[in-house]
Amino acid sequence: MTTVEVNPAISVEEWQTYIQNHPEGTYYHLPQWQEVIKESLNHRPFYLFAKNSEGKLCGILPLFQIRSILTGKRLVSLPFSHTCGPVADSEDTIKVLIDKARSLSDELSCSYMEIRTIQPLSLGLEIDDHFHSHVLKLSEPKEMWQKTIDRRARQAVGKARRDGVMVNIHDSAEAFEVFHALNLQTKRRLGVPGHHREFFMAIHKHMKDYARLYLAELQNKFVAGALMLNFNGVAGYSYAASDSRYLKQCPNDLLAWQAIEDSWNAGFRSFDLGKTDPGNLGLSHFKEKWGAQPHKLHFHYYPRAPVLVSSNRSGMKYRLFTTVWRKVPLPLVKALSPTIFRQLD
């Protein structure tokens, strides 16, 4: 008989070993990522752990409760992830975990629950397939350069090198501060709130074994960055940012190619460029020119999918917000982003 407990006392070693050995385990499922979310966003965790009749761990479903003045009280697996559904030894255990999650959502009087997966769950949940991810199957870099990488990407990498852009890996707290500043600039340019400082500093603190930060430099100035989060054979191109004044020098392209090469050399065989809104054609084109293929993401809802401004990017409310946000002075963006950021996703 399978039993499910909410936030039980469980050793980090048992938890981490289970996720590391599960083919569908991601860094989002790790205990370290729970610490990132708790510490930087102050959301309340409700992690479901399933055990079999022998008391052995056989499934995990991470959930966080988010209290938001914008979207109400909800359970999410997981905020600021593009996929983090249940991982378990069997379909039956997944069903038990989902049933417990439904009950928990009702018990906490949540307006809805959201579970994000790569594969759809056939468990009576409402599904939204709006978003997709882009994944590149890695092979030997020389072969990819010749057969997989689009001519536009190759030309951009060549231009960045000719213009003197240099890419290096950094692991200091100061480097994460630099990346945070670039991220705020990028998000304002897109018209959306940026990840706040504590989020990236928590990643630096808790995810050292899995994080790799690249910064692109031109004339002694950091002009772009990319934060990789790598786990279980998958290299995740998780966060990218740049200074718009230097986009003509193509630093983002050189960053991406360096990360792709390094990921192959480090033994990774899949390169995940993360969630994409189909309406964001520029981002889709950037990812596809590296040979990354789109894959549907399945967002599951209980009792039903909410109507969110952020999910209708062509709507008037979303366009009005982004237009106004682009005009907000950067110091004010920095001050407001932490409060707004934790309400979202």
Secondary structure, DSSP 8 states (H G I E B T S, - for coil): --EEEES----HHHHHHHHHHSTT--GGGSHHHHHHHHHHH--EE--EEEE-TTS-EEEEE--EEEEETTTEEEEEE-TT-S----EESSHHHHHHHHHHHHHHHHHTT-SEEEEEESS---SS-EEE---EEEEEE---HHHHHHHTS-HHHHHHHHHHHHTT-EEEEE-SHHHHHHHHHHHHHHHHHHTS----HHHHHHHHHH-TTTEEEEEEEETTEEEEEEEEEEETTEEEEEEEEE-GGGGGG-HHHHHHHHHHHHHHHTT--EEEEEEE-TT-HHHHHHHHTTT-EEEE-EEEEES-----GGG-TTSHHHHHHHHHHHTS-HHHHHHHHHHHHTT--
